[in-house]
Amino acid sequence: MTLLLAIIFFVFVVGAIRHGYFSFANVEYSFHEHPVQFLIVLIIMLGAAILCTYLWFKEMGFI
């Protein structure tokens, strides 16, 4: 489950960076209109992806 969550978070972050905008909780974040909020939310999502990846590695016994 943690691997699936990590993949979803990574896809979300990469897609948002590629397109320059995303919609989250009925709010649309655009890099050109709100760069600080855009980066803050992406950093939080990237952190969640890294945490899920770490937990998956720990569950599998790699760490």
C-alpha positions in Angstrom: 0.0 0.0 0.0 2.8 2.4 0.8 4.4 1.8 -2.6 1.1 2.6 -4.3 0.8 5.8 -2.3 4.4 6.8 -3.1 3.8 6.3 -6.8 0.6 8.4 -6.7 2.3 11.2 -4.8 5.3 11.1 -7.3 2.9 11.2 -10.3 1.0 14.1 -8.7 4.2 16.1 -8.2 5.7 15.4 -11.6 2.4 16.2 -13.3 2.0 19.5 -11.5 5.6 20.5 -12.4 5.1 19.5 -16.0 1.8 21.4 -16.4 2.5 24.3 -14.1 -0.7 24.1 -12.2 -2.9 21.6 -10.3 -6.2 21.6 -8.4 -6.3 20.5 -4.8 -9.2 20.8 -2.3 -11.3 22.9 -4.8 -8.4 25.4 -5.1 -6.4 25.8 -8.3 -2.8 26.5 -7.8 -0.9 28.0 -10.7 2.9 28.6 -10.7 2.5 31.9 -12.5 -0.2 33.2 -10.2 0.8 31.8 -6.8 4.4 30.5 -7.0 4.9 30.3 -3.2 1.8 28.4 -2.4 2.5 26.1 -5.5 5.9 25.3 -4.2 4.8 24.8 -0.6 2.1 22.3 -1.6 4.5 20.5 -4.0 7.2 20.2 -1.3 4.6 18.7 1.2 3.5 16.2 -1.5 7.1 15.3 -2.3 7.8 14.8 1.4 4.8 12.5 1.6 6.1 10.5 -1.4 9.6 10.2 0.1 8.1 9.1 3.4 6.0 6.4 1.7 9.0 5.2 -0.2 11.0 5.0 3.0 8.2 3.1 4.8 8.0 0.7 1.8 11.7 0.0 1.9 11.5 -0.6 5.6 8.6 -3.0 5.2 10.4 -5.0 2.5 13.5 -5.2 4.7 15.9 -3.2 2.5 16.7 -0.9 5.3 
